[in-house]
Amino acid sequence: MRVSASGTTCPDSNAGCAHNFALRSRSWTHEKARIFFFNAVAALLRRDQLLQRRLQNANWVGISVLSEIEFLAFPNISSQDRQALRQVADMVEVIGLDHSSGALIDRVVSLRQQYKLKLPDAIIAATALQAAATLITEDAQLRKLTAITSIGIH
């Protein structure tokens, strides 16, 4: 069972929860939705107070599966940090990327071509755009994108 920041419970299944379905149907908007990037995950695990307040005020919080993978693949990650990330991932919606995510894939390609982004950055930016969510990141290149709304951690 996954619980979104708004308190919505989502049963684990291959179909995902209602948020995932709505994401694929392009009808999904949240006024205070947040998606956080790899460096925001690290700040959250450091118990960054400002970031915690921003996430608490959100009505939905998500993370791209790519950010989850990037963090878990970080060299010398401690088992404590790995466990903490898994706990965070259980409390937010992890947005995946697969063949059925045609609209998301189209946005990834478009952003990568338009802004000359690395593929991981294009996937994360497209995920935020598709979710109509504010991207929380300290990445300077992502913060400059005019196609998405982004804020820094601080």
C-alpha positions, -999 to +999 in steps of 0.1 A: +000+000+000+014+034-009+002+066+007+005+099-013+013+131+005-024+140+004-032+109+024-046+089-006-039+052-003-029+033-034-029-005-035+003-019-049-005-036-082+007-037-118-019-011-127-007+014-101-030+037-083-055+062-097-028+089-099-008+068-124-039+062-145-047+099-145-011+107-154-014+086-185-047+101-195-033+137-193-061+149-170-040+152-139-034+186-123-026+196-087-022+231-076+005+222-050+020+191-066+057+185-061+082+162-078+116+160-063+149+154-080+179+133-069+195+162-050+163+169-032+161+133-021+195+137-005+183+169+013+152+152+025+172+123+039+194+149+057+161+161+073+163+195+056+136+215+075+127+239+046+123+210+022+101+191+047+078+221+051+075+225+013+066+188+010+041+190+039+023+219+023+019+199-010-013+181-018+006+155-038+043+144-038+060+122-064+094+111-075+106+098-108+117+062-107+149+076-123+157+097-092+151+067-070+175+046-091+201+074-093+201+077-055+203+039-049+231+036-074+252+063-057+287+050-048+292+041-012+255+046-002+250+034+033+225+007+041+208+032+064+204+057+036+192+030+013+165+020+038+156+056+044+150+061+007+129+031+005+108+045+033+104+078+015+095+059-017+067+041+002+052+075+013+052+092-021+041+082-055+070+068-076+063+075-112+076+049-136+083+050-173+071+023-196+059+018-232+023+026-222+034+061-211+033+074-246+025+110-237+053+110-212+078+095-237+068+122-262+075+149-237+109+133-228+119+133-265+107+169-270+125+183-239+157+165-247+157+178-283+146+213-274+169+219-244+198+195-253+193+177-220+209+145-209+183+117-210+179+113-172+173+151-169+148+150-197+129+121-181+127+139-148+117+173-163+090+155-185+077+137-154+072+170-136+056+186-167+033+157-173+022+157-136+017+195-137+040+195-106+067+218-094+102+202-097+123+207-066+159+206-076+192+224-072+203+214-107+211+247-125+202+234-160+168+221-149+161+253-130+166+273-162+140+253-182+111+275-192+089+246-200+085+235-163+080+251-130+109+245-106+120+257-072+153+252-054+156+233-022+164+265-003 
